[in-house]
Amino acid sequence: MNLSSRQLALPVALILYLNLTQTLPAGESTDTLLPGCSLRLSERSLEIVFPDGSVLKTPRDSAKTGIWSLSASGGLAQNLLQGATKELTGAARHPSGRQSSCYLSQNHPNPFNPSTTINYSIAAEESGPSRVRVHLEVFNLRGQLVRTLVNDIQEPGDYSFYWQGQDDLGGQLGSGVYLCRLLAGKYVATRKMVLAK
């Protein structure tokens, strides 16, 4: 199936819209937005299922934080996520396909003001379940946790997280150096981020 660039942009816009509103636009069906795709809504997530069976997924934003992350299971969904990330941020993505290792990319832009994108990859553990407990957290240089970005069990795949430089209470953080830490199963990585105002 060949999808146009307009069609590829629609699922990202739709899933972000649904993440904020939790409903479809009045009288709108997903089939008219992207023929051959279906939408699955649950209490925990929003998913767009492509004709090839691949899935674009985001956790629901029930707290209306404006924070979102997207994951893709391969195929058209993976191509869309890679293209959307490149289109929105100018950043290259990790190679698609089954992840052989976890990875935390450097946030971009860095330094940032006030928002940045954090990309990471999750791999299935060799002798365990395919889903992995993931924590993506931001600490100040005193070692204090200032923001929990992700605390969830996730499928293997590439993820992109857009963060607006706010703490857990919704307050804007001040200028300075912050540490972003990814814990995924046995994998631990930390990256330095600079918030410059």
Secondary structure by P-SEA (a helix, b strand, c coil): ccccccccaaaaaaaaaaaaccccccccccccccccbbbbbcccbbbbbccccbbbbbcccccccccbbbbbcccaaaaaaaaaaaaaccccccccccccccccccccccccccbbbbbbbbbcccccccbbbbbbbccccccccccccccccccbbbbbbbbcccccccccccbbbbbbbbbcccbbbbbbbbbcc
